[in-house]
Amino acid sequence: MGFFGLQVQSGKAYDVKVPKGKQLALNVACIDASEPQPVSLVATVDGRDIIIASLNKHNCMAMMRLHFDSTKPLAFSIRGHKTVHISGNFQEEEDPLEFGFDMDDDEEDEEMDEEEEAELRAAVLSVANNNNKKPGKRQREEVEEETAADAKAVEEETQRKTKKKKKKKNAAAQ
């Protein structure tokens, strides 16, 4: 099993040669969340463009289980103005499946997936560390800000209603 990683940049198509007898298992696509523009990762398989991930500042990483075999030409490109980092690994080729999806859920695959997940998490953290950022930090900060703003708005509305009720009680008491 060999590691696969690629930085797909705007305006370029990247042909990927999958070695004969192997398949490319693509597992992660991620972007730098500090840029606000959305981007789509496109796989061109046998001449057909297929959007396989849509990323933006709120959804900066996509986990996937896509398998591409060596029998059809493969290229990756993006729609947008960012760089998308993709990673996965080359595996021994199994029976070719229509559309390249692996729907097999046996225990051996699950064990491999746990190992793959650990490798991929390390790769994603490495990319994030290279950018001096923690994955998702900006997203967490934005969610916290939105939550605080919502809580403040609810508190202000509650105070307004309480004042209104007091005024009504005072008016009724007089």
N, CA, C and O of each residue as an XYZ file, in Angstrom:
696
protein
N       0.856     -1.161      0.000
C       0.000      0.000      0.000
C       0.907      1.231      0.000
O       1.706      1.406      0.920
N       0.793      2.091     -1.027
C       1.625      3.283     -1.124
C       0.799      4.546     -0.961
O      -0.332      4.624     -1.442
N       1.362      5.531     -0.285
C       0.674      6.803     -0.055
C       0.527      7.575     -1.361
O       1.410      7.543     -2.218
N      -0.603      8.271     -1.500
C      -0.848      9.151     -2.631
C      -1.245     10.518     -2.085
O      -2.124     10.611     -1.227
N      -0.614     11.562     -2.568
C      -0.964     12.916     -2.185
C      -0.747     13.839     -3.366
O       0.195     13.654     -4.136
N      -1.620     14.842     -3.518
C      -1.519     15.745     -4.645
C      -2.124     17.097     -4.258
O      -3.166     17.160     -3.606
N      -1.454     18.176     -4.670
C      -2.002     19.517     -4.527
C      -2.577     19.910     -5.885
O      -1.836     20.118     -6.845
N      -3.897     20.009     -5.955
C      -4.567     20.338     -7.202
C      -4.786     21.855     -7.206
O      -5.512     22.393     -6.371
N      -4.145     22.531     -8.161
C      -4.206     23.989     -8.213
C      -5.167     24.450     -9.298
O      -5.429     23.738    -10.267
N      -5.676     25.641     -9.115
C      -6.623     26.245    -10.047
C      -6.026     26.360    -11.447
O      -4.855     26.706    -11.604
N      -6.838     26.068    -12.458
C      -6.431     26.245    -13.842
C      -5.617     25.114    -14.427
O      -5.160     25.220    -15.565
N      -5.417     24.034    -13.693
C      -4.617     22.920    -14.200
C      -5.381     21.614    -14.018
O      -6.171     21.468    -13.085
N      -5.136     20.668    -14.922
C      -5.658     19.310    -14.781
C      -4.470     18.401    -14.503
O      -3.435     18.509    -15.162
N      -4.611     17.523    -13.547
C      -3.528     16.638    -13.141
C      -3.880     15.200    -13.505
O      -4.756     14.587    -12.895
N      -3.181     14.671    -14.515
C      -3.380     13.278    -14.899
C      -2.733     12.389    -13.842
O      -1.619     12.654    -13.391
N      -3.441     11.335    -13.455
C      -2.921     10.392    -12.472
C      -2.842      9.031    -13.122
O      -3.838      8.514    -13.627
N      -1.670      8.457    -13.110
C      -1.455      7.123    -13.666
C      -1.531      6.115    -12.527
O      -0.645      6.059    -11.675
N      -2.593      5.322    -12.521
C      -2.737      4.270    -11.523
C      -1.997      3.047    -12.050
O      -2.313      2.568    -13.139
N      -1.014      2.525    -11.304
C      -0.256      1.374    -11.789
C      -1.157      0.176    -12.069
O      -2.149     -0.053    -11.378
N      -0.789     -0.578    -13.094
C      -1.550     -1.773    -13.459
C      -1.602     -2.729    -12.269
O      -0.591     -2.959    -11.604
N      -2.780     -3.280    -12.006
C      -2.961     -4.194    -10.885
C      -3.203     -3.490     -9.560
O      -3.333     -4.139     -8.521
N      -3.263     -2.156     -9.596
C      -3.515     -1.376     -8.376
C      -4.775     -0.548     -8.560
O      -5.296     -0.427     -9.668
N      -5.253      0.014     -7.476
C      -6.334      0.979     -7.527
C      -5.993      2.117     -6.582
O      -5.326      1.915     -5.567
N      -6.452      3.312     -6.919
C      -6.246      4.471     -6.068
C      -7.454      4.605     -5.158
O      -8.579      4.774     -5.626
N      -7.216      4.527     -3.853
C      -8.266      4.762     -2.867
C      -8.109      6.207     -2.402
O      -7.163      6.537     -1.687
N      -9.035      7.058     -2.811
C      -8.988      8.470     -2.447
C      -9.820      8.662     -1.189
O     -10.987      8.272     -1.145
N      -9.211      9.274     -0.149
C      -9.866      9.344      1.143
C     -10.128     10.744      1.684
O     -11.098     10.941      2.415
N      -9.289     11.722      1.345
C      -9.439     13.058      1.932
C      -9.194     14.140      0.885
O      -8.297     14.030      0.049
N     -10.007     15.177      0.953
C      -9.775     16.403      0.191
C      -9.930     17.543      1.185
O     -10.900     17.574      1.942
N      -8.978     18.489      1.195
C      -9.090     19.608      2.125
C      -8.508     20.877      1.520
O      -7.710     20.834      0.584
N      -8.932     22.011      2.082
C      -8.481     23.326      1.642
C      -8.056     24.135      2.858
O      -8.324     23.755      3.998
N      -7.398     25.243      2.603
C      -7.084     26.226      3.626
C      -8.363     27.012      3.877
O      -8.855     27.694      2.978
N      -8.906     26.926      5.086
C     -10.201     27.529      5.393
C     -10.157     29.042      5.502
O     -11.206     29.667      5.653
N      -8.996     29.646      5.431
C      -8.923     31.102      5.583
C      -9.389     31.855      4.343
O      -9.648     33.057      4.406
N      -9.497     31.158      3.219
C      -9.973     31.795      1.995
C     -11.475     31.553      1.862
O     -11.920     30.409      1.958
N     -12.275     32.619      1.640
C     -13.725     32.466      1.682
C     -14.376     31.835      0.449
O     -15.514     31.375      0.540
N     -13.697     31.797     -0.692
C     -14.346     31.311     -1.912
C     -14.529     29.785     -1.873
O     -13.638     29.059     -1.431
N     -15.698     29.305     -2.341
C     -15.920     27.860     -2.440
C     -15.152     27.271     -3.626
O     -14.769     27.987     -4.550
N     -14.937     25.970     -3.583
C     -14.220     25.279     -4.649
C     -14.787     23.864     -4.781
O     -15.230     23.270     -3.798
N     -14.769     23.337     -5.997
C     -15.217     21.959     -6.240
C     -14.048     21.155     -6.774
O     -13.309     21.619     -7.642
N     -13.883     19.952     -6.255
C     -12.872     19.015     -6.749
C     -13.541     18.135     -7.799
O     -14.587     17.536     -7.550
N     -12.925     18.066     -8.971
C     -13.504     17.328    -10.090
C     -12.577     16.172    -10.466
O     -11.373     16.362    -10.640
N     -13.148     14.978    -10.589
C     -12.422     13.825    -11.123
C     -12.910     13.617    -12.547
O     -14.113     13.537    -12.795
N     -11.979     13.530    -13.470
C     -12.333     13.220    -14.853
C     -11.966     11.761    -15.080
O     -10.789     11.403    -15.118
N     -12.983     10.929    -15.229
C     -12.801      9.491    -15.387
C     -13.291      9.107    -16.769
O     -14.465      9.274    -17.100
N     -12.366      8.587    -17.573
C     -12.712      8.150    -18.920
C     -13.408      9.277    -19.702
O     -14.343      9.028    -20.463
N     -12.936     10.526    -19.502
C     -13.464     11.664    -20.230
C     -14.693     12.319    -19.635
O     -15.168     13.317    -20.176
N     -15.232     11.791    -18.533
C     -16.425     12.370    -17.895
C     -16.021     13.115    -16.632
O     -15.311     12.572    -15.786
N     -16.475     14.366    -16.505
C     -16.215     15.150    -15.300
C     -17.244     14.819    -14.225
O     -18.449     14.810    -14.478
N     -16.742     14.545    -13.012
C     -17.610     14.227    -11.886
C     -17.136     15.047    -10.695
O     -15.985     14.925    -10.278
N     -18.017     15.885    -10.141
C     -17.662     16.632     -8.931
C     -17.696     15.646     -7.762
O     -18.729     15.039     -7.480
N     -16.556     15.495     -7.086
C     -16.489     14.527     -5.990
C     -16.428     15.195     -4.620
O     -16.593     14.517     -3.606
N     -16.193     16.512     -4.564
C     -16.219     17.231     -3.285
C     -16.436     18.713     -3.549
O     -15.881     19.282     -4.489
N     -17.251     19.322     -2.706
C     -17.444     20.769     -2.725
C     -17.002     21.291     -1.367
O     -17.527     20.873     -0.334
N     -16.041     22.200     -1.368
C     -15.440     22.679     -0.130
C     -15.587     24.190     -0.019
O     -15.637     24.899     -1.024
N     -15.657     24.669      1.222
C     -15.732     26.105      1.478
C     -15.181     26.380      2.871
O     -14.704     25.459      3.534
N     -15.237     27.628      3.327
C     -14.630     27.969      4.610
C     -15.327     27.284      5.791
O     -14.722     27.140      6.853
N     -16.568     26.866      5.630
C     -17.281     26.178      6.708
C     -17.154     24.661      6.614
O     -17.399     23.956      7.593
N     -16.779     24.164      5.457
C     -16.622     22.727      5.217
C     -15.303     22.548      4.479
O     -15.286     22.357      3.263
N     -14.198     22.610      5.219
C     -12.885     22.665      4.576
C     -12.252     21.292      4.379
O     -11.158     21.202      3.822
N     -12.918     20.209      4.824
C     -12.363     18.879      4.623
C     -13.484     17.901      4.283
O     -14.550     17.926      4.897
N     -13.230     17.046      3.305
C     -14.196     16.016      2.918
C     -13.525     14.649      3.041
O     -12.460     14.413      2.470
N     -14.154     13.767      3.784
C     -13.701     12.380      3.890
C     -14.483     11.592      2.848
O     -15.682     11.810      2.674
N     -13.815     10.686      2.160
C     -14.487      9.918      1.117
C     -13.872      8.525      1.003
O     -12.789      8.265      1.527
N     -14.571      7.650      0.322
C     -14.081      6.298      0.032
C     -14.302      6.038     -1.450
O     -15.223      5.318     -1.837
N     -13.454      6.629     -2.267
C     -13.570      6.460     -3.712
C     -12.389      5.641     -4.207
O     -11.247      5.888     -3.819
N     -12.664      4.674     -5.058
C     -11.621      3.818     -5.616
C     -11.610      3.967     -7.134
O     -12.644      3.844     -7.791
N     -10.423      4.236     -7.679
C     -10.249      4.380     -9.118
C      -9.279      3.303     -9.576
O      -8.202      3.155     -8.999
N      -9.650      2.542    -10.615
C      -8.766      1.477    -11.086
C      -7.891      1.951    -12.236
O      -7.985      3.098    -12.674
N      -7.043      1.057    -12.714
C      -6.062      1.424    -13.741
C      -6.608      1.317    -15.162
O      -5.888      1.610    -16.116
N      -7.871      0.901    -15.325
C      -8.392      0.640    -16.665
C      -8.913      1.884    -17.384
O      -9.095      1.853    -18.601
N      -9.158      2.986    -16.654
C      -9.705      4.193    -17.279
C      -8.818      5.388    -16.973
O      -8.292      5.504    -15.865
N      -8.646      6.281    -17.950
C      -7.851      7.495    -17.702
C      -8.461      8.308    -16.555
O      -9.681      8.413    -16.435
N      -7.587      8.882    -15.711
C      -8.018      9.621    -14.525
C      -7.267     10.941    -14.441
O      -6.055     10.989    -14.649
N      -7.993     12.011    -14.135
C      -7.372     13.321    -13.914
C      -8.173     14.050    -12.841
O      -9.366     13.802    -12.664
N      -7.499     14.955    -12.127
C      -8.155     15.780    -11.125
C      -7.974     17.250    -11.492
O      -6.920     17.656    -11.982
N      -9.013     18.033    -11.249
C      -8.952     19.480    -11.459
C      -9.897     20.110    -10.444
O     -10.602     19.415     -9.713
N      -9.896     21.443    -10.415
C     -10.810     22.122     -9.507
C     -11.568     23.209    -10.254
O     -11.116     23.717    -11.280
N     -12.716     23.547     -9.721
C     -13.502     24.685    -10.186
C     -13.500     25.676     -9.038
O     -14.147     25.457     -8.014
N     -12.785     26.744     -9.211
C     -12.630     27.737     -8.157
C     -11.196     28.237     -8.176
O     -10.419     27.869     -9.056
N     -10.846     29.066     -7.217
C      -9.529     29.690     -7.213
C      -8.755     29.356     -5.946
O      -8.283     30.260     -5.258
N      -8.621     28.102     -5.635
C      -7.884     27.655     -4.457
C      -7.008     26.481     -4.840
O      -7.015     26.019     -5.981
N      -6.261     26.016     -3.868
C      -5.532     24.763     -3.996
C      -6.246     23.738     -3.118
O      -6.549     24.013     -1.957
N      -6.512     22.565     -3.670
C      -7.140     21.482     -2.918
C      -6.087     20.396     -2.718
O      -5.445     19.959     -3.673
N      -5.916     19.967     -1.471
C      -4.993     18.892     -1.140
C      -5.802     17.598     -1.087
O      -6.792     17.509     -0.362
N      -5.376     16.595     -1.860
C      -6.067     15.305     -1.826
C      -5.067     14.239     -1.408
O      -3.876     14.334     -1.702
N      -5.574     13.219     -0.715
C      -4.690     12.133     -0.295
C      -5.453     10.823     -0.227
O      -6.678     10.788     -0.111
N      -4.704      9.779     -0.304
C      -5.234      8.421     -0.271
C      -4.075      7.462     -0.378
O      -2.974      7.757      0.087
N      -4.314      6.306     -0.992
C      -3.230      5.341     -1.172
C      -3.537      4.395     -2.329
O      -4.679      4.239     -2.761
N      -2.473      3.778     -2.804
C      -2.618      2.758     -3.840
C      -2.753      1.409     -3.163
O      -1.993      1.087     -2.250
N      -3.722      0.617     -3.611
C      -3.990     -0.706     -3.050
C      -3.982     -1.729     -4.173
O      -4.073     -1.387     -5.352
N      -3.871     -2.980     -3.784
C      -4.005     -4.058     -4.762
C      -5.405     -3.974     -5.341
O      -6.383     -3.781     -4.619
N      -5.487     -4.124     -6.664
C      -6.769     -3.985     -7.346
C      -7.663     -5.182     -7.056
O      -7.245     -6.337     -7.138
N      -8.909     -4.865     -6.715
C      -9.924     -5.895     -6.542
C     -10.729     -5.961     -7.826
O     -10.375     -5.321     -8.817
N     -11.790     -6.715     -7.817
C     -12.638     -6.764     -9.004
C     -13.112     -5.358     -9.320
O     -13.557     -4.639     -8.425
N     -13.023     -4.949    -10.600
C     -13.489     -3.608    -10.956
C     -14.972     -3.457    -10.652
O     -15.777     -4.320    -11.003
N     -15.327     -2.361    -10.000
C     -16.723     -2.091     -9.662
C     -17.223     -0.927    -10.501
O     -16.473      0.005    -10.793
N     -18.482     -0.981    -10.883
C     -19.059      0.092    -11.673
C     -18.951      1.411    -10.908
O     -19.223      1.458     -9.708
N     -18.558      2.472    -11.595
C     -18.382      3.820    -11.069
C     -17.228      3.929    -10.083
O     -16.989      5.019     -9.563
N     -16.497      2.844     -9.798
C     -15.334      2.929     -8.928
C     -15.643      2.975     -7.447
O     -14.741      3.248     -6.655
N     -16.894      2.718     -7.029
C     -17.229      2.752     -5.611
C     -17.037      1.370     -5.008
O     -17.417      0.365     -5.610
N     -16.453      1.320     -3.828
C     -16.266      0.064     -3.115
C     -17.397     -0.073     -2.111
O     -17.414      0.625     -1.098
N     -18.341     -0.964     -2.380
C     -19.484     -1.142     -1.491
C     -19.292     -2.324     -0.553
O     -20.215     -2.682      0.179
N     -18.120     -2.933     -0.561
C     -17.838     -4.100      0.253
C     -17.564     -3.675      1.685
O     -16.730     -2.797      1.905
N     -18.238     -4.266      2.670
C     -18.072     -3.877      4.063
C     -17.570     -5.022      4.935
O     -18.005     -5.141      6.080
N     -16.678     -5.862      4.440
C     -16.216     -6.953      5.282
C     -15.225     -6.442      6.325
O     -14.725     -5.322      6.216
N     -14.938     -7.277      7.351
C     -14.108     -6.853      8.482
C     -12.695     -6.478      8.059
O     -12.114     -5.546      8.615
N     -12.133     -7.187      7.087
C     -10.770     -6.895      6.640
C     -10.680     -5.457      6.121
O      -9.708     -4.755      6.404
N     -11.695     -5.016      5.360
C     -11.710     -3.647      4.865
C     -11.798     -2.658      6.012
O     -11.136     -1.621      5.986
N     -12.624     -2.969      7.043
C     -12.763     -2.060      8.167
C     -11.442     -1.891      8.898
O     -11.105     -0.782      9.312
N     -10.680     -2.984      9.067
C      -9.385     -2.876      9.724
C      -8.439     -2.011      8.893
O      -7.719     -1.176      9.440
N      -8.440     -2.207      7.584
C      -7.609     -1.380      6.721
C      -8.034      0.072      6.806
O      -7.188      0.966      6.786
N      -9.324      0.321      6.899
C      -9.812      1.684      6.961
C      -9.322      2.398      8.214
O      -9.028      3.593      8.165
N      -9.228      1.682      9.345
C      -8.728      2.293     10.569
C      -7.271      2.710     10.400
O      -6.880      3.795     10.830
N      -6.465      1.847      9.774
C      -5.064      2.193      9.513
C      -4.981      3.376      8.557
O      -4.209      4.310      8.771
N      -5.784      3.324      7.503
C      -5.804      4.414      6.530
C      -6.221      5.727      7.193
O      -5.659      6.788      6.921
N      -7.228      5.626      8.076
C      -7.706      6.833      8.733
C      -6.609      7.470      9.580
O      -6.468      8.693      9.598
N      -5.833      6.644     10.283
C      -4.729      7.172     11.091
C      -3.695      7.855     10.207
O      -3.206      8.931     10.550
N      -3.353      7.240      9.059
C      -2.402      7.844      8.130
C      -2.945      9.162      7.578
O      -2.212     10.145      7.461
N      -4.227      9.171      7.243
C      -4.818     10.366      6.659
C      -4.911     11.500      7.667
O      -4.668     12.658      7.329
N      -5.264     11.169      8.909
C      -5.303     12.206      9.939
C      -3.924     12.834     10.114
O      -3.799     14.049     10.271
N      -2.882     11.985     10.082
C      -1.513     12.497     10.199
C      -1.187     13.409      9.021
O      -0.549     14.447      9.201
N      -1.618     13.034      7.819
C      -1.352     13.854      6.632
C      -2.091     15.182      6.711
O      -1.531     16.225      6.374
N      -3.342     15.152      7.153
C      -4.127     16.382      7.266
C      -3.516     17.300      8.314
O      -3.416     18.509      8.104
N      -3.103     16.723      9.454
C      -2.465     17.534     10.494
C      -1.163     18.123      9.987
O      -0.815     19.253     10.330
N      -0.445     17.367      9.177
C       0.801     17.866      8.610
C       0.536     19.069      7.717
O       1.257     20.065      7.789
N      -0.493     18.987      6.874
C      -0.845     20.116      6.008
C      -1.240     21.310      6.875
O      -0.822     22.439      6.616
N      -2.044     21.056      7.900
C      -2.485     22.144      8.773
C      -1.298     22.760      9.511
O      -1.216     23.981      9.644
N      -0.385     21.925      9.987
C       0.790     22.443     10.689
C       1.670     23.261      9.759
O       2.274     24.248     10.180
N       1.747     22.859      8.505
C       2.524     23.634      7.537
C       1.935     25.017      7.342
O       2.654     25.964      7.024
N       0.629     25.136      7.532
C      -0.031     26.432      7.426
C      -0.124     27.131      8.783
O      -0.747     28.186      8.903
N       0.506     26.528      9.816
C       0.464     27.051     11.187
C      -0.961     27.235     11.682
O      -1.268     28.211     12.366
N      -1.816     26.307     11.339
C      -3.211     26.371     11.751
C      -3.642     25.007     12.238
O      -3.123     23.979     11.804
N      -4.597     25.014     13.143
C      -5.220     23.770     13.561
C      -6.412     23.527     12.651
O      -7.125     24.470     12.307
N      -6.646     22.260     12.247
C      -7.793     22.013     11.378
C      -9.096     22.442     12.062
O      -9.365     22.061     13.201
N      -9.878     23.220     11.369
C     -11.195     23.586     11.869
C     -11.215     24.697     12.904
O     -12.291     25.042     13.391
N     -10.073     25.272     13.263
C     -10.044     26.304     14.303
C     -10.918     27.488     13.909
O     -11.710     27.977     14.714
N     -10.774     27.940     12.683
C     -11.565     29.080     12.211
C     -13.049     28.730     12.244
O     -13.880     29.559     12.615
N     -13.379     27.500     11.855
C     -14.781     27.082     11.876
C     -15.326     27.115     13.303
O     -16.430     27.606     13.536
N     -14.545     26.587     14.266
C     -14.998     26.575     15.657
C     -15.197     28.006     16.153
O     -16.182     28.291     16.834
N     -14.274     28.906     15.818
C     -14.391     30.293     16.248
C     -15.652     30.937     15.668
O     -16.364     31.653     16.372
N     -15.926     30.683     14.388
C     -17.118     31.258     13.765
C     -18.396     30.720     14.402
O     -19.342     31.475     14.628
N     -18.430     29.417     14.694
C     -19.606     28.820     15.330
C     -19.784     29.403     16.726
O     -20.903     29.715     17.134
N     -18.666     29.551     17.468
C     -18.745     30.130     18.808
C     -19.256     31.569     18.749
O     -20.072     31.969     19.579
N     -18.782     32.348     17.775
C     -19.247     33.729     17.622
C     -20.737     33.770     17.296
O     -21.478     34.575     17.860
N     -21.176     32.897     16.380
C     -22.589     32.857     16.010
C     -23.447     32.429     17.202
O     -24.527     32.978     17.419
N     -22.968     31.451     17.975
C     -23.698     30.981     19.146
C     -23.798     32.081     20.186
O     -24.862     32.277     20.775
N     -22.708     32.806     20.424
C     -22.723     33.909     21.384
C     -23.677     35.007     20.931
O     -24.406     35.569     21.748
N     -23.679     35.316     19.646
C     -24.588     36.337     19.116
C     -26.040     35.897     19.271
O     -26.899     36.699     19.637
N     -26.314     34.626     18.993
C     -27.673     34.102     19.157
C     -28.104     34.162     20.616
O     -29.233     34.549     20.915
N     -27.212     33.781     21.527
C     -27.531     33.801     22.960
C     -27.798     35.226     23.423
O     -28.709     35.457     24.217
N     -27.017     36.178     22.937
C     -27.210     37.582     23.304
C     -28.559     38.080     22.799
O     -29.272     38.787     23.512
N     -28.906     37.710     21.568
C     -30.187     38.127     20.999
C     -31.355     37.551     21.798
O     -32.340     38.251     22.035
N     -31.260     36.292     22.215
C     -32.312     35.656     23.021
C     -32.423     36.364     24.365
O     -33.528     36.627     24.839
N     -31.287     36.674     24.983
C     -31.287     37.366     26.273
C     -31.923     38.751     26.152
O     -32.725     39.141     27.001
N     -31.572     39.493     25.106
C     -32.152     40.819     24.898
C     -33.656     40.738     24.678
O     -34.402     41.566     25.200
N     -34.106     39.758     23.916
C     -35.535     39.573     23.665
C     -36.263     39.224     24.958
O     -37.368     39.710     25.199
N     -35.648     38.382     25.791
C     -36.243     38.000     27.075
C     -36.364     39.227     27.980
O     -37.395     39.431     28.620
N     -35.308     40.040     28.032
C     -35.347     41.260     28.848
C     -36.427     42.219     28.355
O     -37.144     42.811     29.162
N     -36.549     42.376     27.046
C     -37.556     43.258     26.468
C     -38.962     42.794     26.846
O     -39.808     43.605     27.223
N     -39.208     41.476     26.743
C     -40.533     40.940     27.085
C     -40.819     41.097     28.574
O     -41.950     41.386     28.965
N     -39.791     40.908     29.406
C     -39.964     41.055     30.854
C     -40.333     42.492     31.191
O     -41.232     42.717     32.002
N     -39.661     43.472     30.588
C     -39.973     44.882     30.814
C     -41.397     45.194     30.365
O     -42.119     45.934     31.034
N     -41.790     44.630     29.240
C     -43.130     44.868     28.698
C     -44.199     44.325     29.655
O     -45.222     44.972     29.884
N     -43.953     43.132     30.210
C     -44.904     42.525     31.164
C     -44.998     43.379     32.426
O     -46.091     43.585     32.953
N     -43.861     43.877     32.913
C     -43.854     44.708     34.113
C     -44.659     45.975     33.874
O     -45.435     46.390     34.735
N     -44.479     46.596     32.704
C     -45.235     47.800     32.377
C     -46.725     47.512     32.373
O     -47.513     48.311     32.879
N     -47.127     46.359     31.799
C     -48.550     45.988     31.766
C     -49.087     45.781     33.168
O     -50.194     46.221     33.480
N     -48.296     45.099     34.040
C     -48.725     44.868     35.420
C     -48.878     46.185     36.148
O     -49.866     46.404     36.850
N     -47.901     47.065     35.982
C     -47.973     48.371     36.655
C     -49.175     49.174     36.166
O     -49.859     49.830     36.952
N     -49.425     49.113     34.851
C     -50.577     49.841     34.305
C     -51.886     49.263     34.821
O     -52.825     50.009     35.098
N     -51.959     47.935     34.954
C     -53.177     47.271     35.436
C     -53.381     47.543     36.921
O     -54.516     47.644     37.385
N     -52.281     47.663     37.670
C     -52.362     47.897     39.096
C     -52.824     49.320     39.397
O     -53.386     49.557     40.466
N     -52.613     50.247     38.517
C     -52.990     51.645     38.752
C     -54.380     51.844     38.393
O     -54.897     52.955     38.515
